[in-house]
Amino acid sequence: MLRICLAFVLALPSMIQAAERLQGQVKVIDADTWDVGGTRVRLHGIDAPELDQNCKDSHGADWACGAWATQVVRQQYQGKAAECVPLDRDRYDRIVARCGVGGGDVGQEIVLNGLAFAYRKYSGDYVAAESKAVSDQSGLHASYVQVPWVHRASGKTQPSPSCQIKGNISSKGARIYHIPGQRYYSKTRISAGKGERWFCSEAEARAAGWRASKR
């Protein structure tokens, strides 16, 4: 009896860890935010360009690096099975987790491929991977890019003329988009620091996890 109890006690930490893991099919919202089995997950230790963020190429011309990074990550991981270890929750109530696909650490792979930056404010786990990406001029590092946390802090939320849909986050955390002409459109203010953003189409807004305003 004592041996059985001792074995159970020794196995308990791994049982708890297994119970806390998230598993499921990946739906890429953007390069560092996924739905895993229907649960919204913010990838630990990395920060990718915002979907509406532009970079400059070697000739000084703007290009849509945020949308590009999201598209590449989507091509690599969409629909695949992921296993994630939750570490925290962020202020938007997303689970912050370290995730793996096919045995690889996706945070490591995304940063190494130049699709996101090591988020040093919260973790030093991927600093070496970023250094390698910079050295190789991989992905974003072949361009001039403002790191995402500076871009958000700068409040650059003015949309292009073709991107007039407002993606708002309510006080309860609901993601709601408003189109011109709706009742609350003119009153809605967009704060990039809160994770709010502009969209160029309703399809883009829905794909990113926002729902239409009812009024």
SVG drawing of the C-alpha trace seen along z (x, -y; Angstrom):
<svg xmlns="http://www.w3.org/2000/svg" viewBox="-28 -60 54 62">
<polyline fill="none" stroke="black" stroke-width="0.4" points="0.0,0.0 2.9,-2.3 4.5,-1.7 1.3,-2.5 0.9,-5.8 4.5,-6.7 4.3,-6.0 1.1,-8.2 2.9,-11.1 5.9,-10.8 3.7,-10.8 1.4,-13.6 3.5,-16.6 3.6,-15.1 -0.1,-14.3 -0.9,-17.9 1.3,-19.2 -0.4,-17.0 -3.8,-18.1 -2.8,-21.7 -1.6,-21.3 -3.6,-22.6 -3.9,-20.5 -5.7,-21.1 -5.7,-22.3 -4.1,-25.6 -5.9,-28.6 -3.5,-31.5 -5.0,-34.9 -1.7,-36.6 1.9,-35.6 2.0,-35.5 -1.6,-34.9 -3.3,-31.6 -6.5,-29.7 -5.5,-26.2 -8.4,-23.9 -10.7,-26.9 -8.7,-28.6 -7.1,-31.9 -3.3,-31.7 -0.6,-34.4 2.7,-32.7 5.2,-33.1 8.4,-35.2 7.8,-36.6 6.3,-39.7 5.4,-39.9 4.5,-43.0 0.9,-44.2 -1.2,-43.1 -1.5,-46.7 2.2,-47.5 4.4,-48.5 8.2,-48.1 10.7,-49.7 12.7,-47.7 16.3,-48.4 15.0,-51.1 13.0,-52.9 9.6,-51.7 6.8,-50.7 5.7,-47.1 3.1,-45.3 5.4,-43.3 2.8,-42.6 0.4,-40.9 3.3,-39.1 4.6,-37.6 1.0,-36.5 0.6,-34.9 3.9,-33.0 3.1,-31.7 -0.4,-30.7 1.1,-28.8 3.5,-26.9 1.1,-26.1 -2.5,-26.5 -4.5,-23.3 -1.6,-21.5 -1.8,-19.9 -0.2,-21.9 0.5,-21.2 0.9,-24.2 2.0,-24.6 0.1,-27.6 2.4,-30.0 0.2,-33.0 -2.7,-35.2 -2.3,-38.6 -4.4,-41.7 -6.7,-40.7 -7.4,-37.4 -5.5,-35.4 -3.5,-32.4 0.2,-33.0 1.8,-29.6 4.8,-27.9 3.6,-25.8 5.1,-23.0 4.1,-21.6 5.7,-18.4 8.1,-18.4 9.5,-21.8 9.2,-25.0 7.2,-27.3 8.4,-30.5 12.0,-29.5 11.2,-28.7 9.2,-31.9 12.0,-34.1 14.7,-32.2 12.9,-32.6 12.7,-36.4 8.9,-36.5 8.9,-37.9 11.2,-39.4 12.3,-38.1 10.0,-39.8 12.8,-40.7 10.3,-42.5 8.9,-39.1 11.5,-36.5 15.1,-36.0 14.3,-32.6 14.6,-33.6 17.3,-36.2 19.9,-33.8 17.5,-32.9 16.9,-36.5 20.7,-37.2 21.0,-34.4 18.2,-35.8 19.7,-39.3 23.1,-37.9 21.5,-35.9 19.2,-38.8 16.3,-36.4 12.8,-37.6 12.0,-41.0 15.7,-41.6 16.4,-42.2 14.3,-45.4 13.9,-48.4 11.2,-47.5 10.1,-49.2 9.8,-46.7 6.1,-46.0 6.1,-47.3 7.5,-50.6 5.0,-50.7 2.1,-50.2 3.4,-52.8 3.7,-55.4 -0.1,-55.2 0.2,-55.0 -3.4,-53.9 -4.4,-56.2 -5.9,-54.0 -5.3,-54.1 -8.4,-55.3 -9.3,-51.7 -9.1,-50.5 -12.0,-52.2 -13.4,-49.3 -12.8,-49.9 -11.9,-46.9 -12.8,-47.7 -12.4,-45.7 -15.2,-46.2 -14.8,-46.6 -15.7,-42.9 -13.1,-41.9 -15.5,-41.3 -13.9,-42.0 -16.4,-44.0 -15.9,-45.7 -17.9,-48.7 -18.3,-49.8 -18.9,-53.4 -22.6,-54.3 -23.3,-52.2 -24.7,-53.8 -21.5,-53.7 -18.9,-54.1 -18.2,-57.8 -17.9,-57.4 -15.6,-54.4 -11.9,-55.3 -9.1,-52.9 -6.2,-52.3 -3.4,-50.2 -2.0,-49.9 -5.1,-48.0 -4.9,-45.7 -7.5,-47.5 -7.0,-48.0 -8.3,-49.0 -9.4,-46.5 -9.7,-46.8 -12.6,-44.4 -15.2,-42.6 -13.7,-39.3 -10.3,-40.3 -12.0,-41.4 -13.8,-38.1 -10.7,-36.1 -8.8,-38.0 -11.5,-37.0 -13.8,-40.1 -17.5,-40.0 -19.8,-42.6 -21.5,-45.2 -25.3,-44.6 -25.9,-48.4"/>
</svg>
